Amino acid sequence: MSLVPQILAPRQQFVDGSGLIAKGWWRCLHDLFNFVNNGGQWNDVASLRSVGAQSTNIQGKLIEVSVSVQSSASATFSAVVSGLIIAETYQLTAGHPTTLHFSVPNGSDYSVTCSAGTPHVVVWAERF
């Protein structure tokens, strides 16, 4: 059973007489559906990013971020979006990479922070 018909079915309830979509939620759902199924390519942005530095999503849409990081000491790495920690991972042994994966809404600031040691980005990829 496909989820697509179940997701698309409510659309009929929100189309006005002219055929225009009357509610904004449909557009959000449509954009999310397109992003998940057709959205963007993975881009290597490691040379543009560093642990502790803040970036802003200016892509005009939700982006996905996947970061592999390591530190010279045991450390906690946190993904921070709009000032809120949304994901954390712990590197138990110094020098062993750990990975964070998170989404960033358009216009939001985001960063990866490290609690100890000297951090190093192994991979930083963004899908937009």
C-alpha positions as CSV (number, residue, x, y, z in Angstrom):
1,M,0.0,0.0,0.0
2,S,1.5,3.3,-1.1
3,L,1.6,6.3,1.3
4,V,1.4,8.7,-1.6
5,P,-2.4,8.5,-2.1
6,Q,-3.0,8.8,1.6
7,I,-0.8,11.9,1.7
8,L,-2.2,13.5,-1.4
9,A,-5.8,12.7,-0.6
10,P,-6.5,15.7,1.6
11,R,-5.5,18.1,-1.2
12,Q,-9.0,17.8,-2.7
13,Q,-10.4,19.3,0.5
14,F,-8.4,22.5,0.2
15,V,-8.8,23.4,-3.5
16,D,-11.1,26.3,-4.1
17,G,-13.4,26.8,-7.0
18,S,-10.7,28.3,-9.3
19,G,-8.5,25.2,-8.7
20,L,-6.0,27.1,-6.6
21,I,-4.8,25.6,-3.4
22,A,-6.4,27.4,-0.5
23,K,-4.2,26.2,2.4
24,G,-0.5,26.7,2.9
25,W,0.1,23.4,4.6
26,W,-0.4,21.6,1.2
27,R,2.5,23.5,-0.2
28,C,4.8,22.6,2.7
29,L,3.8,19.0,2.4
30,H,4.4,19.1,-1.4
31,D,7.9,20.7,-0.9
32,L,8.9,18.1,1.7
33,F,7.7,15.3,-0.5
34,N,9.7,16.6,-3.4
35,F,12.8,17.1,-1.2
36,V,12.7,13.6,0.1
37,N,12.1,12.1,-3.3
38,N,13.9,14.4,-5.7
39,G,15.7,16.9,-3.6
40,G,19.1,18.0,-4.3
41,Q,22.5,16.4,-4.4
42,W,25.1,15.8,-1.7
43,N,27.8,18.4,-1.8
44,D,31.2,18.2,-0.2
45,V,31.4,21.5,1.8
46,A,34.2,20.4,4.2
47,S,36.5,23.2,3.0
48,L,33.8,25.8,3.9
49,R,32.9,24.5,7.3
50,S,34.6,24.0,10.7
51,V,33.6,22.8,14.1
52,G,32.3,25.7,16.2
53,A,31.7,28.0,13.2
54,Q,28.1,29.0,12.5
55,S,26.6,28.8,9.1
56,T,23.1,29.9,7.7
57,N,21.0,27.9,5.4
58,I,20.3,30.3,2.4
59,Q,19.3,27.6,-0.1
60,G,15.7,28.5,-0.1
61,K,14.6,25.1,1.2
62,L,15.3,22.5,3.9
63,I,18.8,21.0,3.7
64,E,20.3,17.8,5.2
65,V,23.7,17.9,6.8
66,S,25.9,14.9,7.5
67,V,29.1,15.5,9.4
68,S,31.9,13.1,10.4
69,V,34.1,14.6,13.1
70,Q,36.8,13.6,15.5
71,S,38.7,15.2,18.4
72,S,42.1,14.8,20.0
73,A,40.2,13.9,23.3
74,S,37.1,12.1,24.3
75,A,34.3,14.5,23.5
76,T,30.6,15.2,22.9
77,F,29.7,16.6,19.5
78,S,26.5,18.5,19.2
79,A,24.4,19.7,16.2
80,V,22.9,23.1,16.9
81,V,20.1,24.6,14.8
82,S,18.7,28.0,15.7
83,G,20.4,27.8,19.1
84,L,18.8,24.4,20.0
85,I,20.9,21.2,20.3
86,I,19.0,18.8,18.1
87,A,21.5,15.9,18.0
88,E,24.5,14.7,19.9
89,T,27.1,12.0,19.6
90,Y,29.9,11.0,21.9
91,Q,33.5,10.1,20.8
92,L,34.6,7.7,23.5
93,T,38.2,7.3,22.2
94,A,40.3,10.2,20.9
95,G,40.8,10.2,17.2
96,H,37.9,7.9,16.2
97,P,35.4,9.7,14.0
98,T,31.8,9.9,14.9
99,T,28.9,11.1,12.8
100,L,26.0,13.5,13.1
101,H,23.1,13.8,10.6
102,F,20.5,16.5,10.8
103,S,18.1,18.8,8.9
104,V,18.2,22.6,8.8
105,P,15.2,24.7,7.8
106,N,15.6,27.6,5.3
107,G,17.0,30.7,7.0
108,S,18.2,28.9,10.1
109,D,21.7,29.1,11.6
110,Y,23.5,25.9,12.3
111,S,26.8,24.6,13.6
112,V,28.5,21.6,15.1
113,T,30.2,22.0,18.5
114,C,32.8,20.0,20.4
115,S,33.1,19.7,24.2
116,A,36.8,18.9,24.4
117,G,40.1,18.6,22.6
118,T,41.0,19.9,19.2
119,P,38.2,19.0,16.7
120,H,38.7,18.0,13.1
121,V,36.2,17.7,10.3
122,V,36.6,14.4,8.4
123,V,33.6,14.8,6.2
124,W,31.0,17.6,6.0
125,A,28.4,17.0,3.3
126,E,25.2,18.9,2.7
127,R,22.2,17.9,0.5
128,F,20.5,20.9,-1.1
